[in-house]
Structure formats: C-alpha cells, structure tokens
Amino acid sequence: MKTLYGIIVLFSGVLYAQGKISGLVYWDYFYNVTRDPLTLTNQASPQGGVAYQAFQFRRLYFTYDTKISETFSTRFRLEADQSANASNGTIGVMVKDAYLKWSNVIRGHDCSFGIQPTPALEQSENIWGYRSLEKTVLDLRGIVSSRDLGVSMRGAVLENKKLSYWVLIGNGNSNRPENDKYKRFYLTLLSEPVDGVVTTFYVDYGARPRKMDPYRNILVGNSLQTYALFIGYTMEGFYRVGCEIFQQSVDNDYNTGSSLRTRDAHGVSFFGIVSFTSRLEFVGRYDYFDPNNAKSSRGDSRNFLIAGVGYKIEEKVSVVPNILYETFEKQPSGYSPRAALTLRMTFHYSF
C-alpha cells in the first residue's frame, strides 16, 4: 500500500511539473414540489416523483492540460456524473476530452485531432455562464452533442477577427466509438460586429444509414440537418442577455401511421443575468422545445423555466439557490399533465 501511494504521489508530481491539473464540480440538493404521476418523455426536470429529494453530483471534471511545444498542446479530461452509472450502480467515469491541438498549422488557423468540443455550444455557454444550473438548449434537448471524435479547424476569416469560423468532421457518435461509416459535418460562423455583441450561425449535416420504409418496402434516407442562430450581448459588470433558436430536420423519422415523413424539431431559448455586485447575480431563463412540429403530432412540446440567485463565496466557489419549472402540452387524449416544480441548491467550485 505504501508503495502504491508513493507511485501515485510521484506520478502526480510529474504531471503537475509538466502541465496543469484542474477540476470542476457541480453538486446539488433538490426537492420535487410537484410532478405528474405519468412518466413523460423529453423531460428536463430532475428525476423522481412528488417529494423526492436527493443530493447529487451532476458533473465532476478532472483535466490535464500540457503544452508540448509552441506548436502542439493537448488536453485529457475525465468526467463523472450520475446520468452514466457503471454496471454496479456507482457513478461512472468517461473520457470527455482527448485531443491534440496544432496551433497555427496555417497562420491564424488551428487544427485539433481527437475527442473534442463540437462547434455548436461554446459561445452560448460562455455568455449564459451558468452551466452549473443547466446545459444550453441544443445540448439539453439532445440536438447536438457537446463532444465528437474527429478533426477540426478554426480561425479568423478577416484579419480584424470580427468574423471567424469553426469546422469539424466527426463520427457523429459523441464520445462513443464509431459503429458505422457515416460522419457528421459541423460549421459555426462567429461574428462580433461591435463591442459586447456576439452572433453565431451554426449548421450541421449528419449522414446516417438508410432505413426501411414499411409502407413502400424500400430503403429511404434518414440523415439530419440542424440550423441554429445565437445572439448575445454583454455589458460588463451590469448584465448579459442571449437568445438562441434552432431547427433540426430528420428525413423519414416521423411515422404518421400511413407514411414516413421528415420530423422537424424546433426550439428557442432566452436568458438574462443581472449583476447586482461583483459577487451577486440574478439568473433567469426560458426555453421552448417541440420535438415534432407536425400538425398531426401533439402533446410533446415543453416549456422550461430557470430562476436563481448566484452568489460567489470566493473566486472559484459559488452557491446558487434556484427553481426549475417545466410545463407540458395537453395530450391528444385531452389529459393535461401536471407541471414539474423543483427547488434546488447548487454548489459550483473549481480548482
């Protein structure tokens, strides 16, 4: 045991000397005030029924960054959370990031290889600033994964850096190993026209295997296309606001009962953060999501609200009392699901 401990200490020392070790934790206590007795799909609210309460880890990061040279750097990150448990029921651990970055492969343009962030989320997450409370809408609703395994390039389109791009070709299978020959192609264009304003236009195309149409007995396409627009504004020290809208179309993914049609999902997210002091902020957000906007598809849209007060105890330690409220569209049967209300205390710290 002493030998093992010595090896761990020695290895940690070597890593620390050569690179940077950091970590991040989101920890909650929550209590469900109201819940519908039925199990509803596409639910963003925490698990459990009425009066269910729990302590939980929603995110645990362990990150190692190292600079190999002026040209090459790497990141290796492990993530653990309660949504992906191991086979014995304990909190599971997965590889979140594992990539090599080649800076200035062409002057002003960087290339990355490996498991890495997708281009869809960075700007909206940065301005939202409260990933500790919830993912941004594209990630939350499973429209785009936060990670993919592939090759990316990003850089400035204009010399003043008011317009830049980020393109990625990946497996389209998140952190999981590839299981087919198809790929997903991502592109984000970022514009900062004036100080404080950020706009991004995002598009992706995911090639997927053809599927059998049971009504025509032929193979048909099943690929997807996603479009999103984000606009954010920050007045440093006072407030920041953002709006994101998206649509995703999946070919032949909606079975009407007599034919296969394109399934169109769409959503919108508005948020605002007001700073009272350097330590105290009010947080508010509203999301609308409809996974299928066909007239013949009813009962599946969602409204999701978040409200909270963020208090920074120290630079890297925050506590955020918050409320989650989600409502559900009336079912085709006429049944109106009860809204989901959760009270939560969230702790966020990093090192």
Secondary structure, 3 states (H helix, E strand, C coil): CHHHHHHHHHHHHHHHHHCEEEEEEEEEEEEEEECCCCCCCCCCCCCCCCCCEEEEEEEEEEEEEEECCCCEEEEEEEEEEEEEECCCCCEEEEEEEEEEEEEEEECCEEEEEEEEECCCCHHHHHHHCCCCCCCCHHHHCCCCCCEEEEEEEEEECCCCCCEEEEEEEECCCCCCCCCCCCCEEEEEEEECCCCCEEEEEEEEEECCCCEEECCCCEEECCCEEEEEEEEEEEECCCEEEEEEEEEEEEEEEEECCCCEEEEEEEEEEEEEEEECCCCEEEEEEEEEEECCCCCCCCCCCEEEEEEEEEEEEECCEEEEEEEEEEEECCCCCCCCCCCEEEEEEEEEEEC
